Amino acid sequence: MDKKLNILKIKADLIKYVDVEEIENLPKVKVKSVEEFLEAHRVLGKHVIYRYKDNFEQIFFFVDNGVIFYIPTNGFKSLSDLIDAKSLGLSAEEYYEYLEFENIDEYKKYKSSGFRNIEEYKKAKELGFIGGLQELVKEGIARKIDDKYCIEYLFYGILEEQLFLNDAELYNFALEKGFSNFDELVDALRLGFGDIKEYQDALKRGFKDAYEYNDALSRGFNDAEEYRIAKAIGVSSEKEFKEYRELKRICENFELETFEEGYLLKILMALKLDETINLKDLYNKLKEKEKLMKIKKDMLNKLSNMSVPSWYSTRFATIDDLEEYLENSETISLLGEYSKEGKIFKRIYPPKPSRRIVIIDAISILENIHNLSSESIENLIKKIKNAEFKNVVVITDMATYYKIKGKEICNYLFNECNIKKVESKDEAYDLIIEYIKNFGALVISNASLKDYILNNSKYLSYKEIEDYIIPFTVESGEINLDVELLRKLYTELVTKRIEKIKADVVL
């Protein structure tokens, strides 16, 4: 019996307070289940159902004939919530989570997905990761192993394997690897990537998948187009591809038939002034290179399990073939002299005027072609050749070439000169400088070439090569060139050459 005298006052309709002497507890009956509770409520009459909460208990109850019939709330806010949750098989915590979803199926997805909270789940859903593992299986990107999902990808060239229990683990993996959404992850995995930085870098460079990307990087290639060209011709590394391009350029510039000839020219151009090399050593260098290229080719075939072509073409089967070439090649004679008696090649220039190369910088001379008469180019070539400089090379970029293509000037140049066409102005000037460095060529040009040299630190200073550049002017449609200056420059170079020889003589 609860005795709290004169404490509780009941407020009546007449605003009258009544003193209470004693309050007795009513008997309480805990009903077995919500179904029994509702049945009792129906049978005993439609009483008001209340929710009671204190520090010790929370119940739903009604009173009939002085008896309290009740069931625990189990955390539910209302009896209708409890009934609804009962039909769904949910606890109170689960039920109020469920109310944040569209339907029970969506809630079950959340519960099975492994996410820590609803906010994370909704974010993952927004980014497309819900149902992601099943989608990866459908796409053939993932495979099911017992109760887990497995994906494979390359990371820094190493094949990685990742296992997932649920979409939450997939979501966290994607965020850790830098992916912004599920579609981006799928696109990357489809190409064999599991890291956003590698994936984006590969796309930027033009690689088709992770295997091509990692194979290229392992061989030193940073550009997809270069890698594919190299692979097609049988080049195994970026270093070898660099050499391929160098020899290819030499072969194209000097109209050589094989890469071995290009390598020969490279060896001879690398010799210092007055340096010599005997025939046997030169032949051995060529054959060692041929052997090395064969080893690389065989290794590449073995690694790729296929047969690739050999880009390194050869010409000299015997040492006699090489000697004959050294004696008769016009290009070799521009680099120095071969002595058949001594079996020695000597790097020496400038050669005789008849063999001296004179370069015409077509970019400079033909820049304002509308100011030139058709005869002006012919007169220029005649002046040069009348001064006994027979070896005239015209170097032009494609933009300049198209200005004269099909015109009389173009036909004349093809008949009287050796024309070298390259894609760009920079390539044209690079080739001109190569002729100056390797052959001591004289160049008819203007300030355009000078500016190019001054702005490119990879070259010699302008002062070191200005003696090889002969200026010109255009007046009344004619190209004016000081032929005597051409002869004078040659004479000065020869004089310097003789003085050097004398200085090197030991008395």
C-alpha positions as CSV (number, residue, x, y, z in Angstrom):
1,M,0.0,0.0,0.0
2,D,1.5,3.3,-1.1
3,K,0.8,5.9,1.6
4,K,1.5,9.5,0.5
5,L,-0.9,11.5,2.6
6,N,-1.9,15.0,1.7
7,I,0.5,15.0,-1.2
8,L,-1.6,14.4,-4.3
9,K,-4.4,16.8,-5.2
10,I,-6.8,16.1,-7.9
11,K,-8.1,19.0,-9.9
12,A,-11.8,18.7,-10.6
13,D,-14.0,20.4,-13.2
14,L,-15.0,22.9,-10.5
15,I,-11.4,23.8,-9.8
16,K,-11.7,22.2,-6.4
17,Y,-8.8,20.5,-4.7
18,V,-9.4,17.4,-2.8
19,D,-7.1,16.1,-0.1
20,V,-6.2,12.5,-0.6
21,E,-5.6,10.3,2.4
22,E,-4.3,7.2,0.8
23,I,-3.5,5.7,-2.7
24,E,-3.5,2.0,-3.3
25,N,-1.6,0.3,-6.1
26,L,-3.8,-1.5,-8.6
27,P,-3.0,-5.1,-9.5
28,K,-1.0,-5.5,-12.7
29,V,-1.2,-8.2,-15.3
30,K,1.6,-8.6,-17.8
31,V,0.1,-10.0,-21.0
32,K,2.1,-12.6,-22.8
33,S,2.2,-10.9,-26.3
34,V,0.9,-7.9,-28.2
35,E,-1.6,-10.2,-29.9
36,E,-3.0,-11.4,-26.5
37,F,-2.9,-7.8,-25.3
38,L,-5.1,-6.6,-28.2
39,E,-7.4,-9.6,-27.7
40,A,-7.9,-8.7,-24.0
41,H,-8.5,-5.2,-24.9
42,R,-11.2,-6.3,-27.4
43,V,-12.9,-8.7,-25.1
44,L,-12.9,-6.6,-21.9
45,G,-14.1,-3.5,-23.7
46,K,-12.7,-0.6,-25.6
47,H,-10.6,1.0,-22.9
48,V,-8.1,3.8,-23.5
49,I,-4.6,2.4,-24.0
50,Y,-1.9,4.5,-22.4
51,R,1.9,4.6,-22.6
52,Y,3.7,4.9,-19.3
53,K,7.3,5.6,-18.7
54,D,9.5,6.1,-15.6
55,N,13.0,5.3,-14.6
56,F,12.2,1.7,-14.1
57,E,9.8,0.6,-16.8
58,Q,8.0,1.6,-20.1
59,I,4.7,0.0,-20.8
60,F,1.5,0.2,-22.9
61,F,-1.6,-0.5,-20.6
62,F,-5.3,-0.2,-20.1
63,V,-7.4,-0.6,-16.9
64,D,-10.4,-2.8,-16.5
65,N,-12.3,-3.3,-13.2
66,G,-9.4,-2.1,-11.2
67,V,-6.8,-4.3,-12.9
68,I,-3.9,-3.0,-15.1
69,F,-3.3,-5.0,-18.2
70,Y,0.1,-4.2,-19.8
71,I,2.9,-5.2,-22.1
72,P,6.4,-3.6,-22.3
73,T,7.0,-1.0,-25.0
74,N,10.3,-2.6,-25.9
75,G,11.5,0.9,-27.0
76,F,8.5,1.7,-29.3
77,K,6.9,5.1,-29.2
78,S,3.4,3.9,-29.9
79,L,1.4,0.7,-29.9
80,S,0.8,1.1,-33.6
81,D,4.5,1.2,-34.2
82,L,5.0,-1.9,-32.1
83,I,2.2,-3.7,-34.1
84,D,3.7,-2.6,-37.4
85,A,7.2,-3.6,-36.4
86,K,5.9,-7.0,-35.2
87,S,4.4,-7.6,-38.7
88,L,7.8,-6.8,-40.2
89,G,9.8,-8.8,-37.7
90,L,11.7,-5.7,-36.6
91,S,13.0,-4.5,-33.2
92,A,12.3,-0.9,-32.1
93,E,15.8,0.2,-33.2
94,E,15.4,-1.5,-36.5
95,Y,11.9,-0.2,-37.0
96,Y,12.8,3.5,-36.6
97,E,15.8,3.0,-38.9
98,Y,13.4,1.4,-41.4
99,L,11.1,4.5,-41.4
100,E,14.0,6.4,-43.1
101,F,13.7,4.1,-46.1
102,E,11.1,3.8,-48.8
103,N,10.2,0.2,-48.1
104,I,11.3,-2.9,-46.2
105,D,13.3,-4.3,-49.1
106,E,15.5,-1.2,-49.2
107,Y,16.0,-1.5,-45.5
108,K,17.0,-5.1,-45.7
109,K,19.6,-4.1,-48.4
110,Y,20.9,-1.6,-45.9
111,K,21.1,-4.2,-43.1
112,S,23.0,-6.7,-45.3
113,S,25.3,-4.1,-46.9
114,G,27.6,-3.7,-43.9
115,F,27.4,0.0,-43.6
116,R,28.1,1.6,-40.2
117,N,25.1,4.0,-40.4
118,I,22.3,5.2,-42.6
119,E,24.1,8.4,-43.6
120,E,27.0,6.4,-45.0
121,Y,24.6,4.0,-46.8
122,K,22.7,6.8,-48.4
123,K,25.9,8.4,-49.6
124,A,27.1,5.1,-51.1
125,K,23.7,4.7,-52.8
126,E,24.0,8.2,-54.2
127,L,27.4,7.3,-55.7
128,G,26.0,4.0,-57.1
129,F,27.7,1.4,-54.8
130,I,24.5,-0.3,-53.5
131,G,24.3,-3.7,-55.3
132,G,27.8,-2.9,-56.7
133,L,29.3,-6.4,-56.0
134,Q,26.5,-8.1,-57.9
135,E,26.9,-5.7,-60.7
136,L,30.7,-6.4,-60.9
137,V,29.9,-10.1,-61.1
138,K,27.4,-9.5,-63.9
139,E,30.1,-7.4,-65.8
140,G,32.6,-10.2,-65.4
141,I,34.9,-8.0,-63.3
142,A,34.4,-9.9,-60.0
143,R,33.8,-13.5,-59.2
144,K,32.1,-15.2,-56.2
145,I,34.2,-17.3,-53.9
146,D,32.1,-18.9,-51.2
147,D,30.5,-15.9,-49.3
148,K,33.0,-13.4,-50.7
149,Y,33.6,-11.4,-53.9
150,C,37.0,-11.3,-55.6
151,I,38.4,-8.7,-58.0
152,E,41.9,-8.5,-59.6
153,Y,43.8,-5.4,-60.8
154,L,47.4,-4.3,-61.5
155,F,49.0,-1.9,-59.1
156,Y,52.5,-0.7,-60.0
157,G,52.8,-3.7,-62.3
158,I,51.9,-6.2,-59.6
159,L,48.7,-8.3,-59.8
160,E,46.6,-7.6,-56.7
161,E,43.6,-9.6,-55.4
162,Q,41.0,-8.0,-53.2
163,L,38.2,-9.8,-51.4
164,F,34.9,-8.2,-50.2
165,L,32.1,-9.4,-48.0
166,N,29.6,-6.7,-48.8
167,D,29.0,-3.4,-50.6
168,A,30.3,-1.4,-47.7
169,E,33.8,-2.9,-48.0
170,L,33.7,-2.2,-51.8
171,Y,32.6,1.4,-51.1
172,N,35.4,2.0,-48.6
173,F,38.0,0.4,-50.9
174,A,36.9,2.8,-53.7
175,L,37.2,5.8,-51.5
176,E,40.6,4.7,-50.3
177,K,41.8,4.3,-53.9
178,G,40.5,7.8,-54.8
179,F,37.4,6.9,-57.0
180,S,34.6,9.4,-56.9
181,N,31.7,7.0,-57.8
182,F,30.9,3.4,-58.7
183,D,30.9,4.0,-62.5
184,E,34.4,5.4,-62.4
185,L,35.5,2.4,-60.4
186,V,33.9,0.0,-62.9
187,D,35.5,1.7,-65.9
188,A,38.9,1.5,-64.1
189,L,38.5,-2.2,-63.1
190,R,37.4,-3.1,-66.6
191,L,40.8,-1.9,-67.8
192,G,42.6,-3.6,-65.0
193,F,43.2,-0.6,-62.8
194,G,42.5,-0.4,-59.0
195,D,43.9,3.0,-58.3
196,I,42.5,6.3,-59.6
197,K,45.9,8.0,-60.1
198,E,47.2,5.2,-62.3
199,Y,43.9,5.0,-64.2
200,Q,43.8,8.7,-64.9
201,D,47.5,8.8,-65.8
202,A,47.1,6.0,-68.2
203,L,44.1,7.6,-69.9
204,K,46.0,10.9,-70.2
205,R,48.9,9.2,-71.9
206,G,46.6,7.2,-74.2
207,F,47.1,3.7,-73.0
208,K,44.3,1.2,-73.6
209,D,44.6,-0.8,-70.3
210,A,46.6,-1.5,-67.2
211,Y,48.7,-4.2,-68.8
212,E,49.8,-2.0,-71.7
213,Y,50.4,0.9,-69.3
214,N,52.6,-1.1,-66.9
215,D,54.4,-2.9,-69.6
216,A,55.2,0.5,-71.3
217,L,56.4,2.1,-68.0
218,S,58.6,-1.0,-67.2
219,R,60.3,-0.5,-70.6
220,G,60.8,3.2,-70.1
221,F,57.9,4.5,-72.3
222,N,55.8,7.4,-71.2
223,D,53.8,7.8,-74.4
224,A,51.3,5.2,-75.7
225,E,51.9,6.0,-79.3
226,E,55.6,5.6,-79.0
227,Y,55.1,2.3,-77.1
228,R,52.9,0.9,-79.8
229,I,55.2,1.9,-82.6
230,A,58.1,0.4,-80.7
231,K,56.2,-2.8,-80.1
232,A,55.2,-3.1,-83.7
233,I,58.7,-2.8,-85.0
234,G,60.2,-5.0,-82.3
235,V,61.8,-2.5,-80.0
236,S,62.1,-3.7,-76.4
237,S,62.7,-0.4,-74.5
238,E,62.4,3.3,-74.6
239,K,66.2,3.5,-74.7
240,E,66.3,1.3,-77.8
241,F,63.4,3.2,-79.3
242,K,65.4,6.5,-78.8
243,E,68.3,4.9,-80.7
244,Y,65.9,3.6,-83.4
245,R,64.6,7.1,-84.0
246,E,68.1,8.6,-84.0
247,L,69.3,6.0,-86.6
248,K,66.1,6.4,-88.6
249,R,66.6,10.2,-88.8
250,I,70.2,9.7,-89.9
251,C,69.1,7.2,-92.6
252,E,66.4,9.5,-93.8
253,N,68.6,12.6,-93.8
254,F,71.4,11.0,-95.8
255,E,69.3,8.6,-97.8
256,L,70.8,5.4,-96.4
257,E,69.3,2.0,-97.1
258,T,70.0,0.2,-93.8
259,F,70.2,1.1,-90.1
260,E,73.7,-0.4,-90.0
261,E,74.8,2.3,-92.4
262,G,73.1,4.8,-90.0
263,Y,75.0,3.3,-87.1
264,L,78.3,3.5,-89.1
265,L,77.6,7.2,-89.7
266,K,76.9,7.8,-86.0
267,I,80.2,6.2,-85.1
268,L,82.1,8.3,-87.5
269,M,80.3,11.6,-86.6
270,A,81.2,11.0,-83.0
271,L,84.9,10.9,-83.7
272,K,86.8,14.0,-82.7
273,L,88.6,16.1,-85.3
274,D,91.7,14.2,-86.5
275,E,90.7,11.1,-84.6
276,T,91.2,7.8,-86.4
277,I,89.7,4.3,-86.3
278,N,91.0,1.3,-88.1
279,L,88.9,-0.8,-90.4
280,K,88.9,-3.9,-88.2
281,D,87.8,-2.0,-85.1
282,L,85.1,-0.3,-87.1
283,Y,83.8,-3.6,-88.5
284,N,83.9,-5.2,-85.0
285,K,81.8,-2.3,-83.6
286,L,79.2,-2.9,-86.3
287,K,79.1,-6.6,-85.7
288,E,78.9,-6.3,-81.9
289,K,75.9,-4.0,-82.4
290,E,74.3,-6.5,-84.8
291,K,74.8,-9.3,-82.2
292,L,73.4,-7.2,-79.4
293,M,70.3,-6.3,-81.5
294,K,69.8,-10.0,-82.2
295,I,70.0,-10.9,-78.5
296,K,67.4,-8.2,-77.7
297,K,65.1,-9.5,-80.4
298,D,65.3,-13.1,-79.3
299,M,64.7,-12.0,-75.7
300,L,61.7,-10.0,-76.7
301,N,60.3,-12.9,-78.7
302,K,60.7,-15.2,-75.6
303,L,59.1,-12.7,-73.2
304,S,56.1,-11.9,-75.5
305,N,55.8,-15.5,-76.7
306,M,55.6,-14.3,-80.3
307,S,57.8,-13.4,-83.2
308,V,58.5,-9.7,-83.8
309,P,60.3,-8.2,-86.7
310,S,63.9,-7.0,-86.5
311,W,64.1,-3.3,-87.2
312,Y,67.9,-3.2,-87.3
313,S,68.6,-3.9,-90.9
314,T,72.2,-4.7,-92.0
315,R,74.4,-4.2,-95.0
316,F,78.0,-5.3,-94.3
317,A,78.3,-9.1,-94.4
318,T,82.1,-9.0,-94.6
319,I,84.9,-6.6,-93.8
320,D,85.5,-6.2,-97.5
321,D,81.9,-4.9,-97.9
322,L,82.6,-2.2,-95.3
323,E,85.9,-1.2,-96.9
324,E,84.3,-0.8,-100.3
325,Y,81.6,1.4,-98.7
326,L,84.1,3.6,-97.0
327,E,85.9,4.1,-100.3
328,N,82.9,4.9,-102.5
329,S,80.3,6.5,-100.2
330,E,79.8,10.2,-101.0
331,T,78.4,10.8,-97.4
332,I,81.4,9.2,-95.8
333,S,83.7,11.4,-97.8
334,L,82.0,14.4,-96.2
335,L,83.1,13.3,-92.8
336,G,86.7,12.5,-93.5
337,E,89.1,10.3,-95.5
338,Y,89.7,6.6,-95.7
339,S,93.2,5.3,-96.4
340,K,93.1,1.8,-98.1
341,E,96.8,1.4,-97.6
342,G,96.6,2.0,-93.8
343,K,93.1,0.6,-93.4
344,I,92.3,3.7,-91.4
345,F,89.5,6.3,-91.5
346,K,90.4,9.8,-90.3
347,R,87.8,12.4,-89.2
348,I,88.7,15.6,-91.1
349,Y,87.0,18.7,-92.3
350,P,86.5,21.0,-94.1
351,P,86.7,18.9,-97.3
352,K,87.4,20.3,-100.7
353,P,85.0,23.0,-101.9
354,S,83.5,20.6,-104.5
355,R,82.5,18.4,-101.5
356,R,81.7,21.1,-99.1
357,I,78.0,21.2,-98.2
358,V,76.1,24.5,-98.6
359,I,72.8,24.5,-96.9
360,I,70.0,26.8,-98.1
361,D,67.6,27.6,-95.3
362,A,64.4,27.6,-97.3
363,I,62.3,28.8,-94.4
364,S,64.2,32.1,-94.3
365,I,64.7,32.6,-98.0
366,L,61.2,31.6,-99.1
367,E,59.4,33.3,-96.2
368,N,58.2,36.1,-98.5
369,I,58.1,34.1,-101.7
370,H,55.8,36.7,-103.4
371,N,58.7,39.1,-103.4
372,L,60.9,36.7,-105.3
373,S,61.1,36.1,-109.1
374,S,61.1,32.5,-110.4
375,E,64.7,33.1,-111.7
376,S,66.0,34.4,-108.3
377,I,66.4,30.9,-106.9
378,E,68.0,29.6,-110.1
379,N,70.5,32.5,-110.0
380,L,71.3,31.8,-106.3
381,I,72.1,28.1,-107.0
382,K,74.2,29.0,-110.0
383,K,76.2,31.5,-107.9
384,I,76.9,28.8,-105.3
385,K,77.9,26.2,-107.9
386,N,80.0,28.6,-109.9
387,A,82.0,29.2,-106.7
388,E,82.8,25.4,-106.9
389,F,80.4,24.4,-104.1
390,K,78.6,21.6,-105.9
391,N,76.9,20.0,-102.9
392,V,73.8,22.1,-102.3
393,V,71.2,20.9,-99.8
394,V,67.8,22.7,-99.4
395,I,66.2,22.2,-96.0
396,T,62.6,23.1,-95.5
397,D,59.6,22.5,-93.3
398,M,56.3,21.2,-94.8
399,A,54.6,24.6,-94.4
400,T,57.3,26.3,-96.6
401,Y,57.3,23.3,-99.0
402,Y,53.6,23.6,-99.7
403,K,54.2,27.3,-100.7
404,I,56.3,26.2,-103.7
405,K,54.9,22.7,-104.4
406,G,54.0,22.4,-108.1
407,K,55.7,25.7,-109.1
408,E,58.8,26.1,-111.3
409,I,60.9,27.0,-108.3
410,C,60.1,23.6,-106.7
411,N,60.9,21.7,-109.9
412,Y,64.2,23.5,-110.3
413,L,65.3,22.7,-106.7
414,F,64.4,19.1,-107.1
415,N,66.6,18.9,-110.3
416,E,69.6,20.9,-109.0
417,C,69.7,20.3,-105.3
418,N,69.2,17.7,-102.6
419,I,65.9,18.6,-100.8
420,K,65.3,17.6,-97.2
421,K,61.7,17.9,-96.0
422,V,60.8,17.8,-92.3
423,E,57.5,18.4,-90.5
424,S,58.3,21.6,-88.5
425,K,60.5,24.6,-88.4
426,D,62.2,23.4,-85.3
427,E,63.0,20.1,-87.0
428,A,64.4,21.9,-90.0
429,Y,66.7,24.1,-87.8
430,D,67.7,21.0,-85.8
431,L,68.8,19.3,-89.1
432,I,70.7,22.4,-90.2
433,I,72.6,22.5,-86.9
434,E,73.4,18.8,-87.3
435,Y,74.9,19.5,-90.7
436,I,77.0,22.3,-89.2
437,K,78.2,20.2,-86.3
438,N,79.0,17.0,-88.2
439,F,79.9,18.2,-91.7
440,G,81.0,21.8,-91.2
441,A,78.3,22.9,-93.6
442,L,77.9,26.5,-94.6
443,V,74.4,27.8,-94.2
444,I,72.7,30.6,-96.2
445,S,70.2,32.0,-93.7
446,N,69.2,35.1,-91.6
447,A,68.3,36.2,-88.1
448,S,65.6,33.5,-87.9
449,L,68.2,30.7,-87.4
450,K,70.2,32.9,-85.1
451,D,67.2,33.4,-82.8
452,Y,66.4,29.7,-82.8
453,I,70.0,28.9,-81.6
454,L,70.0,31.6,-79.0
455,N,66.7,30.4,-77.6
456,N,67.7,26.7,-77.4
457,S,70.2,25.9,-74.6
458,K,70.8,22.4,-75.9
459,Y,72.9,23.8,-78.8
460,L,76.3,25.3,-79.0
461,S,76.3,29.1,-78.5
462,Y,75.6,31.2,-81.6
463,K,79.2,32.5,-81.4
464,E,80.6,29.0,-81.9
465,I,78.7,28.5,-85.2
466,E,78.3,32.0,-86.6
467,D,81.3,31.5,-88.9
468,Y,79.2,28.9,-90.8
469,I,76.3,31.2,-91.5
470,I,76.2,33.4,-94.6
471,P,73.6,36.2,-94.6
472,F,71.5,37.3,-97.7
473,T,69.3,40.1,-98.7
474,V,66.3,40.4,-101.1
475,E,66.2,43.4,-103.4
476,S,63.9,43.8,-106.5
477,G,63.0,40.2,-106.4
478,E,66.6,39.0,-106.4
479,I,68.5,37.1,-103.7
480,N,71.8,38.9,-103.1
481,L,74.6,36.7,-101.7
482,D,78.2,37.7,-101.2
483,V,79.9,34.8,-103.0
484,E,83.3,36.2,-102.0
485,L,82.3,35.9,-98.4
486,L,81.3,32.3,-99.0
487,R,84.8,31.7,-100.4
488,K,86.4,33.7,-97.6
489,L,84.6,31.8,-94.9
490,Y,85.8,28.5,-96.4
491,T,89.3,29.8,-96.7
492,E,89.3,30.9,-93.0
493,L,88.1,27.5,-91.9
494,V,90.8,25.8,-93.9
495,T,93.4,28.1,-92.5
496,K,92.2,27.3,-88.9
497,R,92.4,23.7,-89.9
498,I,96.0,24.0,-91.1
499,E,97.1,25.9,-88.0
500,K,95.7,23.2,-85.8
501,I,97.6,20.5,-87.7
502,K,100.8,22.5,-87.3
503,A,100.1,23.0,-83.6
504,D,99.7,19.3,-83.1
505,V,103.0,18.4,-84.8
506,V,105.6,17.3,-82.4
507,L,109.1,18.4,-83.4
